[in-house]
């Protein structure tokens, strides 16, 4: 800054202030999430950040197919690991994808589950639609959050999220989730 004109100093100051505000906001947001989910262990891959969160913080918005939970439970027990994270809203704990994996975790008595945390309402790369013949014509992100915060749930295979196809497989041992 020593060689900068005095006219440049406010713009440099503004730039630094903006940078610090954004950096601090992201740090505080992570602290808030960590506070809501107790301690978070993270696995950082090239494509995604997987966090282990308290299973009791997670909230469902859809029913599950009982036979699918049973089959998935058998597979997860044979693998002795979770191979796909759940997709979860970082602010509400709403499960966006992974209801069957959540129910397997509950049946296994796990304390934590692997999730990819997203800012669901603000992230334009995540879209929500409905599965054909689910009984609804459309569904909004707000509808999904409201249902997850209520005592009710949609029927199985109601919401369909576009981001899910982009999630990478994982290999997190069950022993890390107990």
C-alpha positions in Angstrom: 0.0 0.0 0.0 3.0 2.3 0.4 3.2 3.1 -3.3 -0.6 3.4 -3.8 -2.2 6.7 -4.5 -4.4 8.0 -1.7 -7.4 7.5 -4.0 -6.7 3.8 -4.2 -6.6 3.3 -0.5 -10.4 3.2 0.1 -10.9 0.6 -2.7 -8.1 -1.6 -1.3 -9.6 -1.2 2.2 -13.1 -2.1 0.8 -11.6 -5.1 -1.0 -9.9 -6.3 2.2 -13.1 -5.7 4.2 -15.2 -7.7 1.7 -12.7 -10.5 1.7 -12.6 -10.7 5.5 -16.4 -10.5 5.7 -16.8 -13.4 3.3 -14.0 -15.5 5.0 -15.4 -14.9 8.5 -19.0 -15.6 7.4 -17.9 -19.0 6.0 -15.9 -19.8 9.1 -18.8 -18.8 11.4 -21.2 -20.8 9.2 -19.0 -23.9 9.7 -18.9 -23.3 13.4 -22.7 -23.1 13.6 -23.1 -26.3 11.7 -20.5 -28.0 13.9 -22.3 -26.7 17.0 -25.6 -28.1 15.8 -24.2 -31.5 15.0 -21.7 -31.7 17.8 -18.2 -32.6 16.5 -17.8 -33.1 12.8 -15.2 -35.4 11.2 -14.7 -34.6 7.5 -13.3 -36.6 4.6 -12.2 -34.3 1.8 -12.1 -36.0 -1.6 -11.4 -34.3 -4.9 -15.1 -33.8 -5.7 -16.8 -33.4 -2.3 -16.5 -32.8 1.4 -18.1 -35.7 3.4 -18.9 -34.9 7.1 -19.9 -37.4 9.8 -22.8 -35.9 11.6 -24.9 -36.9 14.6 -27.7 -39.1 13.3 -30.2 -37.4 15.7 -29.7 -34.1 13.9 -31.0 -35.5 10.6 -34.6 -35.0 9.6 -36.6 -37.0 7.1 -39.2 -35.8 4.6 -40.1 -39.1 2.9 -41.2 -42.5 3.9 -39.1 -45.5 2.8 -39.7 -48.8 1.2 -39.2 -51.4 4.0 -37.8 -54.1 1.6 -35.3 -51.7 0.2 -34.1 -50.8 3.7 -33.7 -54.5 4.5 -31.7 -55.2 1.3 -29.5 -52.1 1.8 -28.9 -53.0 5.5 -27.8 -56.5 4.5 -25.4 -55.0 1.8 -24.0 -52.4 4.2 -23.4 -55.1 6.9 -21.6 -57.3 4.3 -19.5 -54.4 3.1 -18.9 -53.2 6.7 -19.0 -49.6 5.4 -21.2 -46.9 3.9 -20.5 -46.4 0.2 -22.6 -43.4 -0.5 -23.1 -40.3 1.6 -26.5 -38.7 2.3 -27.2 -35.3 0.8 -28.3 -33.0 3.7 -29.2 -29.3 4.1 -26.6 -27.7 6.3 -29.0 -25.3 8.0 -32.0 -27.6 8.8 -30.6 -31.1 8.8 -33.2 -32.1 6.2 -32.2 -35.3 4.3 -32.5 -34.5 0.6 -31.3 -37.9 -0.6 -30.5 -41.0 1.5 -33.6 -41.8 3.5 -33.0 -45.5 3.1 -29.4 -45.1 4.2 -30.6 -43.1 7.2 -33.0 -45.8 8.3 -30.3 -48.5 7.9 -28.1 -46.3 10.2 -30.9 -46.1 12.8 -31.5 -49.9 12.6 -27.8 -50.5 13.1 -27.7 -48.2 16.1 -25.1 -45.9 14.5 -24.4 -42.5 16.1 -23.1 -40.7 13.0 -23.7 -40.9 9.3 -21.6 -39.7 6.3 -23.2 -36.7 4.6 -22.5 -34.0 2.0 -23.8 -30.7 3.5 -25.2 -28.2 1.1 -26.9 -24.8 1.4 -30.1 -26.2 -0.2 -32.2 -23.1 -0.5 -29.4 -21.0 -1.9 -27.6 -23.5 -4.2 -28.9 -23.2 -7.7 -27.0 -26.3 -8.8 -29.5 -28.4 -6.8 -33.0 -28.8 -8.2 -36.0 -30.6 -7.0 -38.6 -32.4 -9.0 -41.2 -35.1 -8.4 -41.0 -38.7 -9.4 -43.7 -39.7 -12.0 -46.9 -41.0 -10.5 -46.0 -39.8 -7.0 -49.3 -38.0 -6.6 -47.9 -34.5 -6.8 -47.5 -32.3 -9.9 -44.6 -30.3 -8.4 -42.5 -29.7 -5.3 -40.4 -26.7 -4.2 -37.3 -26.7 -2.0 -39.3 -24.8 0.6 -41.9 -27.7 0.6 -39.1 -30.2 1.3 -37.7 -28.2 4.2 -41.1 -27.6 5.7 -42.0 -31.3 5.5 -38.7 -32.2 7.1 -39.4 -29.9 10.0 -42.9 -31.2 10.5 -44.2 -34.4 12.0 -45.4 -35.6 8.6 -43.6 -37.2 5.6 -44.3 -37.6 1.9 -44.8 -41.1 0.5 -41.7 -42.9 -0.8 -40.1 -41.6 -4.0 -41.8 -38.2 -4.0 -38.9 -35.8 -4.3 -36.2 -36.2 -6.9 -33.0 -34.1 -6.5 -30.8 -33.3 -9.5 -27.5 -32.9 -7.6 -27.5 -36.5 -6.4 -26.0 -37.9 -9.6 -22.9 -35.8 -9.0 -22.1 -37.4 -5.6 -19.0 -39.6 -5.5 -18.9 -43.0 -3.8 -17.2 -43.3 -0.4 -15.8 -46.0 1.8 -16.4 -45.1 5.4 -16.2 -48.1 7.8 -19.1 -48.7 10.1 -16.6 -48.6 13.0 -16.2 -44.8 12.3 -19.9 -44.3 12.6 -20.5 -46.1 16.0 
